[in-house]
Amino acid sequence: MIPVTEFRQFSEQQPAFRVLKPWWDVFTDYLSVAMLMIGVFGCTLQVMQDRIICLPKRVQPAQNHSSVSNVSQAVVSTTPLPPPKPSPANPATVEMKGLKTDLDLQQYSFINQMCYERALHWYAKYFPYLVLIHTLVFMLCSNFWFKFPGSSSKIEHFISILGKCFDSPWTTRALSEVSGEDSEEKDNRKNRPNTIQSGPEGNMVNAQSLKSIPEKFVVDKSTAGALDKKEGEQAKALFEKVKKFRLHVEEGDILYAMYVRQTVLKVIKFLIIIAYNSALVSKVQFTVDCNVDIQDMTGYKNFSCNHTMAHLFSKLSFCYLCFVSIYGLTCLYTLYWLFYRSLKEYSFEYVRQETGIDDIPDVKNDFAFMLHMIDQYDPLYSKRFAVFLSEVSENKLKQLNLNNEWTPDKLRQKLQTNAHNRLELPLIMLSGLPDTVFEITELQSLKLEIIKNVMIPATIAQLDNLQELSLHQCSVKIHSAALSFLKENLKVLSVKFDDMRELPPWMYGLRNLEELYLVGSLSHDISKNVTLESLRDLKSLKILSIKSNVSKIPQAVVDVSSHLQKMCIHNDGTKLVMLNNLKKMTNLTELDLVHCDLERIPHAVFSLLSLQELDLKENNLKSIEEIVSFQHLRKLTVLKLWYNSITYIPEHIKKLTSLERLYFSHNKVEVLPSHLFLCNKIRYLDLSYNDIRFIPPEIGVLQSLHYFSITCNKVESLPDELYFCKKLKTLKIGKNSLSVLSPKIGNLLYLSYLDIKGNHFEVLPPELGDCRALKRAGLVVEDALFETLPSDVREQMKAE
């Protein structure tokens, strides 16, 4: 007998696949097992028992000529045989005798076989095999999508991820936290705005869809240790797997198509089985007449046969028809379930309502179909799986891992003092902003660089000393309570961006902001119409720096001119035109127009009577005749005309009597006019990297001179009057054509830095020893030339 277990390979699938088998598939599997048992039982009986038993028919004596010719229709004589006579030896025993056929056993076997093959209906012969074949086909159809390579790989991957998501500690934690929230709290969160973020249009957006982000981003310290580092990393990997799997599976609908086709095939097969079985079940008869032409071998032509399995097969066939009918009706219900609504779309609306995680996305195609199938097994699987589709949940996990990685002690080790002399914490390329940052209450400046999805929570209010915030290539969302804190406390904001949408719209409401630094590329239309439109609300703004590509000064900048004291525009080579708006900035004390492709000094600058410092670095200035108009700027003390193409300095410069610092390096000046030194208040004079050959002796007039540089010129000698500038502390004369250094250099008692490298000196004057403030570290000279100094002078300079 063939055991049923031998057929398991046709229907067996991995145990984990049971989650994709709804109740109707499980039910039909049991029906298939029952039908398989019918088929196997019938086949076993066919093999082990005699299938048919035949006896020859006795023909009645012929009564006329016609009866002789119709031998095949004769019937067996019903005349009873005379009873046996009692035996003389045993008078009580009667010997029973039947009709004599004179056939042996082999002839009977031959007759049985011939009648089985020719007289028995094919349905009665092959019924068990048909049942077995049909059942195996049903089993193959039911499980084909689990075996087909194009679908089985997706199913295996899905089941693997599903099991890990179901068992993940993070799933349990996320669901337990949201389930513990008060329902009234959830309703309140729905009705009040919590988050302000940057939208694609650059406007202030109420992020109602992220209503629970603040509560979910701020991880409670008391529960932070509930998820260890290993579990957190595993959950993080699951989020990535789910993302990639979703992108892969949502592209097609092969699973849905395979399941529909195999169900349709089962329905068609059900109809065929019902049709021909209903018509042929009556062919299974207990008595069968057999007429075969084997009279020359057996002496008989007509036989009456008994199909031994007929009664049982008849019952089994009716039973089989019942099972097939139930199977078919179940398949019809499956078709109804497949088509009465779209299974290529799956909504997590009930999960969103139950958990409060509102950003769980709906899915489509094969991903949706598998989730519909999972719901028929247990909806809890979909609910737990949905946690890993939520960006809020993922961000919360990242936040937890981030908090575990960046402890307060580790963050304190990164503290440093910045250029504004504030205690600063720089954080670069993290996955988010650790909540532990807000435990460092001594923090004065927070610098965030290349961090995506930064969420500034309400706990920033714990940083009482925070005054400066730098956001470099960061997308920032901010809690409303945090925004209120920044409006009151933030003094300096620096934003570096690649896309104007990264500009936080909430920065325009920082009413106490004093310094704003913007670095990024802006299109011309945006720069004058949208991005800086709301600067007028920054009532306390004093310093504004824009490093961009603006074509003109935005009107919004002019709107804050009443209190703006310093403005810097670094234009990266874009030509800046229409500067008449500068005239309105009457309170401006410092103006930097850097790399703006200016060919002349803007006339609007001469109207800034409060101007104290002007920087025109890296422009295209060739002539500065307009410098005469600077005489009206009585407060101008710093003038930076470096990195241009200026060929000469006009004599009108003598009228800038208030000038204290003059930057003329990296130009093409050849002649240094003596009128320059009539600006006797100059303390800082940089003439390096020009083509100057001669220094006028009038330089001795500059008694306040502290810094003088003519590095990289063509000067061949220095006037002795230079050494009358006894307050000189820094002297840079390197990379010239000097051959002698005057002994009068010893008059510069305050000299602490001297650069003479790159000249033609052969010996240094020993009078350098009189410069008591000059040390070896402050003397830039060739080592061989330094050795020409007396040993006591060298020792003096080397001494601390």
C-alpha positions in Angstrom: 0.0 0.0 0.0 1.3 3.5 -0.9 1.5 5.7 2.2 -0.1 9.2 1.9 3.1 10.8 3.1 4.7 10.0 -0.2 2.5 12.7 -1.7 3.5 15.4 0.7 6.1 16.8 -1.7 3.3 18.0 -4.0 1.7 20.2 -1.4 4.3 20.8 1.2 5.6 24.4 1.8 7.6 26.0 4.4 5.8 26.2 7.8 6.2 30.0 7.8 4.1 30.2 4.6 1.0 29.4 6.6 0.5 33.1 7.3 -0.3 33.5 3.6 -2.9 30.8 3.6 -6.4 32.2 4.4 -9.1 29.9 5.9 -10.4 28.8 2.5 -7.0 27.6 1.4 -6.6 25.7 4.6 -10.1 24.3 4.2 -9.4 23.2 0.6 -6.2 21.6 1.7 -8.1 19.4 4.1 -10.6 18.6 1.4 -7.7 17.7 -0.9 -6.3 15.3 1.8 -9.8 13.7 2.0 -10.0 13.3 -1.7 -6.5 12.0 -1.9 -7.3 9.4 0.7 -10.3 8.3 -1.5 -8.0 8.0 -4.5 -5.3 6.2 -2.7 -7.8 3.8 -1.0 -9.4 3.0 -4.3 -6.1 2.4 -6.0 -5.0 0.2 -3.2 -8.1 -1.9 -3.5 -7.6 -2.2 -7.3 -4.1 -3.5 -6.8 -4.7 -5.9 -3.9 -8.0 -7.5 -4.7 -9.6 -9.2 -7.6 -11.2 -6.5 -9.8 -13.8 -8.7 -11.5 -15.1 -12.3 -11.4 -16.8 -13.9 -14.5 -18.8 -17.1 -15.1 -19.9 -18.4 -18.5 -23.5 -18.3 -19.4 -25.3 -21.5 -20.2 -27.4 -21.3 -23.4 -30.9 -23.0 -23.4 -31.6 -25.8 -25.9 -32.7 -24.5 -29.3 -36.5 -24.8 -29.9 -36.4 -23.8 -33.5 -34.1 -22.8 -36.2 -34.1 -19.1 -35.2 -33.2 -19.8 -31.6 -30.1 -21.6 -32.7 -28.9 -18.6 -34.6 -29.3 -16.3 -31.7 -27.0 -18.0 -29.3 -25.5 -14.8 -27.8 -28.9 -13.9 -26.3 -29.5 -17.2 -24.5 -30.0 -17.1 -20.8 -28.8 -19.4 -18.2 -31.2 -22.3 -17.5 -33.1 -21.8 -14.4 -34.1 -25.5 -14.1 -32.9 -26.7 -10.7 -30.6 -29.6 -10.5 -31.8 -32.8 -8.8 -30.7 -32.9 -5.2 -27.7 -35.2 -4.6 -28.5 -38.7 -3.5 -27.4 -39.8 0.0 -24.2 -41.8 0.1 -24.5 -45.4 1.3 -21.6 -45.0 3.6 -22.9 -41.9 5.1 -26.6 -41.6 4.5 -26.8 -38.2 6.4 -24.2 -36.4 4.2 -25.4 -34.7 1.0 -22.8 -33.7 -1.6 -23.5 -30.3 -3.2 -22.7 -30.0 -6.9 -22.9 -26.9 -9.3 -23.0 -26.6 -13.0 -20.1 -28.2 -14.7 -18.1 -25.7 -16.9 -15.0 -27.8 -17.6 -12.8 -24.6 -17.2 -9.6 -24.6 -15.3 -8.1 -21.8 -13.2 -6.0 -20.2 -15.9 -9.0 -20.1 -18.2 -11.0 -18.3 -15.5 -8.1 -15.8 -15.1 -8.0 -15.2 -18.8 -11.7 -14.7 -19.0 -11.6 -12.2 -16.0 -8.9 -10.2 -17.7 -10.6 -10.1 -21.1 -13.9 -9.1 -19.6 -12.2 -6.5 -17.4 -10.6 -4.9 -20.4 -13.4 -5.1 -22.9 -16.7 -5.1 -21.0 -16.1 -3.0 -17.9 -16.8 0.8 -18.5 -13.6 2.9 -18.4 -15.0 5.1 -15.6 -15.4 2.0 -13.4 -11.9 0.9 -14.1 -10.1 4.2 -13.7 -12.2 6.0 -11.1 -9.6 5.8 -8.3 -6.8 7.0 -10.6 -8.9 9.9 -11.8 -9.6 10.9 -8.2 -5.9 10.7 -7.4 -4.8 12.7 -10.5 -7.5 15.4 -10.0 -6.6 15.8 -6.4 -2.9 16.1 -7.1 -3.7 18.8 -9.7 -5.7 20.6 -7.1 -2.8 20.4 -4.7 -0.4 21.7 -7.3 -2.7 24.6 -8.2 -3.1 25.6 -4.6 0.6 25.7 -3.9 2.1 26.7 -7.2 2.7 30.3 -6.3 4.8 29.1 -3.4 7.0 27.2 -5.8 7.2 29.4 -8.9 10.6 31.2 -8.9 9.2 34.6 -9.8 6.8 34.6 -6.9 8.4 32.3 -4.3 11.5 34.6 -3.9 9.2 37.5 -3.0 7.1 35.4 -0.7 10.2 34.0 1.2 11.7 37.5 1.5 8.4 38.9 2.7 7.8 36.1 5.3 11.4 36.5 6.6 11.0 40.3 7.1 7.5 39.9 8.5 8.6 37.4 11.1 11.5 39.7 12.2 9.2 42.7 12.4 6.6 40.7 14.4 9.2 39.6 16.9 11.2 42.8 17.1 11.4 44.4 20.5 11.1 47.8 18.8 7.6 46.9 17.5 6.4 45.9 20.9 7.8 49.1 22.4 6.4 51.4 19.7 2.9 49.9 20.0 2.9 49.8 23.7 3.8 53.5 24.0 1.1 54.7 21.6 -1.5 52.3 23.2 -0.7 53.8 26.6 -1.5 57.3 25.5 -4.7 58.9 26.6 -7.2 59.1 23.8 -8.1 62.7 24.8 -4.5 63.6 24.4 -4.5 62.3 20.9 -7.6 64.3 20.0 -5.9 67.4 21.4 -2.8 66.8 19.3 -5.0 66.5 16.3 -6.5 70.0 16.9 -3.4 72.0 17.7 -0.2 72.7 15.6 3.0 71.3 17.1 5.6 71.6 14.4 6.8 74.3 12.1 8.8 73.0 9.1 10.3 74.1 5.8 7.9 73.3 3.0 8.6 73.1 -0.7 7.3 76.6 -1.2 9.5 78.0 1.5 6.5 79.1 3.7 5.7 78.4 7.3 3.8 75.1 7.3 1.6 73.6 10.0 2.7 70.0 10.0 -0.6 68.5 11.1 0.3 65.2 9.5 3.2 64.9 11.9 1.2 65.8 14.9 2.8 63.4 17.2 6.4 63.9 16.0 7.5 65.9 19.1 6.3 63.4 21.5 7.8 60.6 19.5 11.1 62.2 18.8 11.9 63.1 22.4 12.9 59.8 24.0 12.3 59.6 27.7 15.5 58.9 29.5 13.9 56.5 31.9 13.0 54.1 29.1 16.1 54.7 27.0 17.8 51.6 28.3 14.9 49.3 27.5 16.2 48.7 24.0 19.9 47.7 24.0 22.3 48.7 21.2 22.2 45.4 19.4 18.4 45.4 19.3 18.4 49.0 18.1 20.8 48.2 15.2 18.7 45.2 14.2 15.6 47.4 14.1 17.4 50.0 12.1 18.4 47.3 9.6 14.8 46.1 9.4 13.7 49.6 8.4 16.1 49.6 5.5 15.0 46.1 4.4 11.4 47.1 4.5 12.1 50.2 2.4 14.0 48.3 -0.3 11.5 45.4 -0.3 8.6 47.8 -0.7 10.2 49.5 -3.7 10.9 46.1 -5.2 7.5 44.5 -4.6 5.3 47.5 -5.4 6.6 47.5 -9.0 4.6 44.5 -10.2 1.6 42.3 -9.5 2.9 38.8 -10.3 1.7 37.3 -7.0 -1.8 38.6 -7.4 -1.9 37.4 -11.0 -0.6 33.9 -10.1 -3.1 33.5 -7.3 -6.0 34.6 -9.5 -5.0 32.3 -12.3 -4.6 29.2 -10.1 -8.0 29.9 -8.5 -9.6 30.2 -11.9 -7.9 27.0 -13.0 -9.3 25.2 -9.9 -12.8 26.5 -10.7 -12.6 25.3 -14.3 -11.4 21.9 -13.2 -14.1 21.7 -10.6 -16.8 22.3 -13.3 -15.2 19.7 -15.6 -15.1 17.1 -12.8 -18.7 17.7 -11.7 -19.9 17.5 -15.3 -18.4 14.2 -16.4 -18.6 12.5 -13.0 -22.3 13.2 -12.7 -22.8 11.7 -16.1 -20.7 8.6 -15.6 -21.2 7.7 -12.0 -24.1 5.5 -13.0 -21.7 3.4 -15.1 -20.3 1.8 -12.0 -22.5 -1.4 -11.9 -22.2 -4.5 -9.8 -23.2 -7.0 -12.6 -21.7 -6.6 -16.1 -22.5 -8.7 -19.2 -19.4 -9.7 -21.1 -19.5 -10.9 -24.7 -16.1 -11.8 -26.1 -15.2 -14.1 -28.9 -13.0 -16.6 -27.1 -15.2 -19.6 -27.7 -12.4 -21.5 -29.4 -10.3 -21.2 -26.3 -12.8 -21.6 -23.5 -15.9 -23.1 -25.2 -17.9 -20.1 -24.1 -18.8 -16.7 -25.6 -21.1 -15.0 -23.2 -20.2 -14.4 -19.6 -21.8 -12.8 -16.6 -19.4 -10.8 -14.5 -19.4 -9.4 -11.0 -17.4 -6.1 -10.5 -16.3 -6.7 -6.9 -15.5 -3.0 -6.2 -18.6 -1.6 -7.8 -20.6 -1.1 -4.7 -17.7 0.5 -2.8 -16.6 2.6 -5.8 -20.2 3.8 -6.3 -20.3 5.1 -2.7 -16.8 6.6 -3.0 -17.7 8.4 -6.2 -20.8 10.0 -4.6 -18.6 11.0 -1.6 -16.0 12.3 -4.0 -18.6 14.4 -5.8 -19.6 15.9 -2.5 -16.1 16.8 -1.6 -15.4 18.3 -5.1 -18.7 20.3 -4.9 -17.7 21.8 -1.5 -14.2 22.4 -2.9 -15.6 24.2 -6.0 -18.0 26.3 -3.9 -15.0 27.4 -1.8 -13.1 28.3 -4.9 -16.0 30.3 -6.2 -16.1 32.2 -2.9 -12.3 32.8 -3.3 -13.0 34.3 -6.7 -15.7 36.5 -5.2 -13.2 37.7 -2.5 -10.6 38.4 -5.2 -12.8 40.5 -7.4 -15.5 42.2 -5.3 -12.9 44.8 -4.2 -9.4 45.8 -5.3 -6.7 43.8 -3.6 -4.0 45.8 -5.3 -4.4 48.6 -2.8 -4.1 48.3 1.0 -4.9 51.1 3.4 -3.5 51.2 7.0 -6.3 53.6 8.0 -7.4 51.4 10.9 -3.8 51.1 12.1 -3.3 54.8 11.9 -6.5 55.4 14.0 -5.6 52.7 16.5 -1.9 53.6 17.0 -1.9 57.3 16.4 1.0 56.9 13.9 -0.4 59.0 11.1 2.3 58.7 8.6 2.0 55.0 7.8 1.6 55.0 4.0 -0.8 52.9 2.0 0.7 50.3 -0.3 -0.2 48.8 -3.7 0.3 45.8 -6.0 1.8 42.7 -4.7 2.7 44.3 -1.4 -0.9 45.2 -0.8 -2.1 41.7 -1.9 0.2 39.9 0.6 -1.0 42.2 3.4 -4.6 41.3 2.5 -3.7 37.7 2.7 -2.0 38.2 6.1 -5.2 39.9 7.4 -7.1 36.7 6.7 -4.6 34.9 8.9 -4.1 37.4 11.7 -4.5 41.2 11.4 -2.0 41.7 14.2 0.8 40.9 11.7 -0.1 43.9 9.5 -0.4 46.1 12.5 3.1 45.2 13.8 4.5 45.3 10.3 3.1 48.8 9.8 5.4 50.2 12.5 8.3 49.6 10.1 6.6 51.6 7.3 6.3 54.7 9.5 8.9 57.5 9.1 8.0 58.7 12.5 8.7 55.4 14.0 12.0 55.1 12.1 13.1 58.6 13.3 12.2 57.7 16.8 14.4 54.6 16.7 17.2 56.6 15.2 16.8 59.1 18.0 17.0 56.4 20.6 20.1 54.9 19.0 21.6 58.4 18.8 20.9 59.1 22.4 22.6 55.9 23.4 25.6 56.6 21.3 26.1 60.3 22.2 26.0 60.6 26.0 26.4 64.0 27.7 29.9 63.2 28.7 30.9 62.3 25.1 29.3 65.5 23.9 31.2 67.6 26.5 34.5 66.3 25.1 33.6 68.0 21.8 33.1 71.5 23.3 35.3 74.3 21.9 35.5 78.0 21.7 34.4 79.6 18.4 35.4 82.8 16.6 32.8 84.7 18.7 34.4 83.5 21.9 31.4 81.3 22.7 31.4 77.8 24.0 30.4 75.8 20.9 29.3 72.2 20.2 29.9 71.1 16.6 28.0 68.1 15.4 28.7 66.9 11.9 27.1 64.2 9.7 24.9 62.6 12.4 21.7 60.8 11.7 19.8 63.4 13.9 20.1 65.7 16.8 20.7 63.8 20.1 18.4 64.8 22.9 21.4 64.6 25.3 22.6 67.9 23.7 20.0 69.7 25.8 21.5 68.4 29.0 24.6 70.5 28.4 23.3 73.7 30.0 26.6 75.6 29.7 26.3 75.5 25.9 26.4 78.9 24.2 26.6 77.9 20.5 25.3 74.9 18.6 26.6 74.1 15.2 24.9 71.4 13.1 26.4 70.4 9.8 25.1 68.0 7.1 22.4 66.5 9.4 19.1 65.6 7.7 15.7 65.8 9.4 16.8 67.8 12.4 14.1 68.2 15.0 14.5 70.9 17.6 12.3 69.9 20.5 10.8 72.0 23.3 13.6 70.8 25.6 16.0 73.3 24.0 14.6 75.7 26.6 16.9 74.0 29.1 19.9 75.7 27.3 19.6 79.0 29.1 23.0 80.2 27.8 22.3 79.4 24.1 22.8 82.5 21.9 24.2 81.2 18.6 22.9 78.5 16.2 24.6 77.4 13.0 22.8 75.2 10.4 24.9 74.0 7.6 23.1 71.9 4.9 20.5 70.8 7.4 16.7 70.4 7.0 15.2 71.6 10.2 11.8 71.2 11.9 11.1 73.0 15.1 8.6 72.6 17.9 6.4 75.6 18.6 7.7 75.9 22.2 11.3 75.7 20.9 10.5 78.5 18.5 9.2 80.7 21.3 12.4 80.1 23.2 14.6 81.0 20.2 12.6 84.1 19.5 13.6 85.4 22.9 17.2 84.1 23.3 18.8 83.6 19.9 21.3 86.3 18.9 23.2 84.8 16.0 21.9 82.5 13.3 24.1 81.1 10.5 22.5 79.1 7.7 24.4 77.3 4.9 22.2 75.7 2.2 22.3 74.1 -1.2 18.6 74.6 -1.9 16.6 77.6 -0.9 14.0 75.2 0.5 16.5 74.4 3.2 16.1 78.0 4.5 14.0 77.7 7.7 10.9 79.9 7.3 10.8 80.4 11.1 14.0 82.4 11.1 12.1 85.5 9.9 10.2 85.5 13.3 13.3 85.7 15.5 12.6 89.2 16.8 15.7 89.4 19.0 18.1 88.1 16.3 21.1 90.4 16.0 23.3 88.6 13.4 22.2 86.6 10.4 24.6 84.8 8.1 23.2 83.2 4.9 25.4 81.1 2.6 23.9 79.4 -0.5 23.0 79.7 -4.1 19.8 81.6 -4.9 18.2 82.3 -8.3 17.7 86.0 -9.0 13.9 85.9 -8.9 13.8 84.0 -5.6 16.4 86.3 -4.0 14.4 89.4 -4.6 10.9 88.1 -4.3 10.6 85.3 -1.9 13.6 84.2 0.2 14.4 87.4 1.9 11.0 89.0 1.7 10.3 88.9 5.5 13.6 90.3 6.8 11.7 93.4 7.7 10.4 91.6 10.8 13.9 91.2 12.2 13.7 94.4 14.3 16.9 93.8 16.2 19.1 92.7 13.3 22.4 94.5 13.3 24.6 92.3 11.1 23.6 90.7 7.8 25.9 88.6 5.7 24.8 87.1 2.4 27.1 84.8 0.4 25.2 84.0 -2.7 24.6 85.1 -6.3 22.1 88.0 -5.9 22.0 90.5 -8.8 20.9 93.4 -6.7 20.3 94.2 -3.0 16.9 92.8 -2.0 14.4 95.3 -1.0 13.9 93.4 2.2 17.4 94.3 3.2 16.6 98.0 2.7 13.6 97.6 5.0 15.9 96.7 7.9 18.3 99.5 7.1 17.1 101.7 10.0 18.9 99.4 12.5 21.4 97.5 10.3 25.0 98.3 11.2 27.0 95.9 9.1 26.2 94.3 5.7 28.4 91.9 3.8 27.5 90.6 0.3 29.8 88.0 -1.1 28.5 87.4 -4.6 30.8 84.7 -5.9 31.5 86.6 -9.1 27.9 87.5 -10.0 27.7 91.1 -11.1 26.0 93.3 -8.5 24.0 96.2 -10.1 21.5 98.8 -9.0 23.2 99.8 -5.8 21.1 102.9 -5.2 19.4 101.2 -2.4 22.6 101.7 -0.4 21.7 105.3 0.1 18.9 104.4 2.4 21.2 102.5 4.8 22.2 105.7 6.7 23.1 103.9 9.9 25.5 101.4 8.2 28.9 101.4 9.8 30.5 98.5 7.9 30.0 97.5 4.3 31.6 94.5 2.5 31.0 94.1 -1.2 33.2 91.1 -2.0 33.6 89.4 -5.4 30.7 91.4 -6.9 32.4 92.2 -10.2 32.4 95.9 -9.5 34.4 98.0 -12.0 34.0 101.3 -10.2 33.4 102.3 -6.6 29.6 102.6 -6.2 28.6 106.2 -5.8 25.9 105.2 -3.4 28.6 104.4 -0.9 29.6 108.1 -0.6 26.1 108.8 1.0 26.8 106.5 4.0 28.0 109.2 6.4 28.2 106.7 9.3 30.4 104.3 7.4 33.5 103.3 9.3 34.8 100.3 7.3 34.5 99.5 3.5 35.7 96.3 2.0 35.7 96.0 -1.9 37.8 92.8 -2.1 38.0 90.6 -5.2 36.3 93.0 -7.6 37.3 94.3 -11.0 38.5 97.7 -9.9 41.1 99.3 -12.1 40.7 103.0 -11.3 39.7 104.6 -8.0 39.5 108.3 -8.9 36.2 108.4 -7.1 38.2 108.0 -3.9 38.1 111.8 -3.5 34.4 111.5 -2.5 35.5 109.6 0.6 36.4 112.9 2.2 32.8 113.3 3.1 32.9 110.1 5.1 34.4 111.6 8.2 34.1 108.3 10.2 35.8 106.1 7.6 38.8 104.4 9.3 39.2 101.1 7.3 39.5 100.9 3.6 40.1 97.5 1.9 40.8 97.7 -1.8 42.8 94.4 -2.0 42.6 91.7 -4.7 41.7 94.1 -7.5 43.5 95.4 -10.6 44.3 98.9 -9.4 47.3 100.4 -11.2 47.8 103.6 -9.3 46.8 105.4 -6.1 45.4 108.9 -6.8 46.8 111.8 -4.8 43.2 112.6 -3.6 43.8 109.8 -1.0 45.4 112.5 1.2 42.0 113.8 1.9 41.1 110.7 3.9 42.5 112.1 7.0 40.6 109.7 9.3 41.9 106.6 7.6 43.6 104.2 10.0 43.8 100.9 8.1 44.5 100.6 4.4 44.6 97.3 2.5 46.1 97.6 -1.0 47.6 94.1 -1.5 47.3 92.0 -4.6 46.9 94.9 -7.0 49.1 96.3 -9.8 50.4 99.5 -8.2 53.8 100.5 -9.5 54.3 104.0 -7.9 53.6 104.8 -4.3 52.6 108.5 -4.1 54.0 110.5 -1.2 50.5 112.0 -0.7 49.5 108.7 0.8 51.5 109.4 3.9 49.6 112.6 4.6 47.0 110.3 6.1 49.0 110.4 9.3 46.6 108.4 11.3 47.3 105.2 9.4 48.2 102.3 11.8 47.9 99.4 9.3 49.3 99.6 5.8 49.4 96.6 3.5 51.0 97.1 0.1 52.1 93.5 -0.5 51.9 91.8 -3.9 52.2 94.8 -6.1 54.9 96.1 -8.5 56.3 98.9 -6.2 60.0 99.8 -6.7 60.4 102.8 -4.4 59.2 103.7 -0.9 59.0 107.5 -0.4 60.8 108.9 2.6 57.6 110.6 3.7 56.6 107.3 5.3 58.4 108.5 8.4 55.4 110.8 9.0 53.3 107.8 10.0 54.2 107.8 13.7 51.2 105.7 14.5 52.2 102.9 12.1 52.0 99.4 13.7 51.9 97.2 10.7 53.7 97.7 7.4 53.9 95.1 4.6 55.5 95.4 1.1 56.0 91.6 0.7 56.5 90.4 -2.9 57.3 93.8 -4.6 60.4 95.0 -6.4 61.8 97.4 -3.8 65.6 97.7 -3.9 66.1 99.9 -0.8 64.3 101.1 2.3 64.4 104.8 3.3 65.9 105.5 6.7 62.8 107.5 7.6 61.0 104.1 7.9 62.8 103.5 11.2 61.3 106.7 12.6 58.0 104.8 12.9 59.0 103.6 16.4 55.6 102.1 17.1 56.1 99.5 14.4 55.4 96.0 15.6 55.1 94.1 12.3 57.4 94.7 9.3 57.1 92.5 6.2 59.7 93.2 3.5 60.3 89.7 2.2 60.5 88.7 -1.5 61.9 92.0 -2.7 65.3 93.0 -4.1 66.9 94.4 -1.0 70.6 93.9 -0.4 71.2 95.8 2.8 69.3 96.0 6.0 70.0 99.3 7.8 71.4 99.2 11.3 68.8 101.8 12.2 66.3 98.9 12.5 67.5 98.7 16.1 65.3 101.9 16.7 62.2 99.7 16.4 62.0 98.7 20.0 58.5 97.3 19.7 59.2 95.2 16.6 57.9 91.6 17.3 57.5 90.2 13.8 60.1 90.7 10.9 59.9 89.0 7.5 63.0 89.5 5.4 63.1 86.2 3.7 63.6 86.1 -0.1 65.9 89.1 -0.5 69.6 89.4 -1.4 71.0 90.0 2.1 74.5 88.7 2.9 74.6 89.7 6.5 72.2 90.9 9.2 73.1 93.9 11.3 73.8 93.1 14.9 71.5 96.0 15.9 68.7 93.6 15.6 69.5 92.7 19.1 68.2 96.0 20.2 64.7 94.9 19.2 64.0 93.3 22.5 60.5 92.2 21.5 61.8 90.3 18.5 62.2 86.5 19.0 63.4 83.8 16.7 59.8 82.6 16.1 58.9 86.1 14.9 62.0 86.4 12.6 61.3 85.0 9.1 64.7 84.6 7.5 66.9 81.9 5.9 68.8 79.8 8.5 72.1 80.6 7.0 71.5 84.3 7.2 70.4 84.0 10.8 73.8 82.5 11.6 75.5 85.8 10.6 74.2 87.4 13.7 76.5 87.5 16.7 76.0 84.5 19.0 74.7 86.6 21.9 72.0 88.1 19.7 71.0 84.7 18.5 70.8 83.4 22.1 68.8 86.4 23.1 66.3 85.7 20.3 66.1 82.0 21.1 65.4 82.7 24.7 61.9 82.6 25.9 
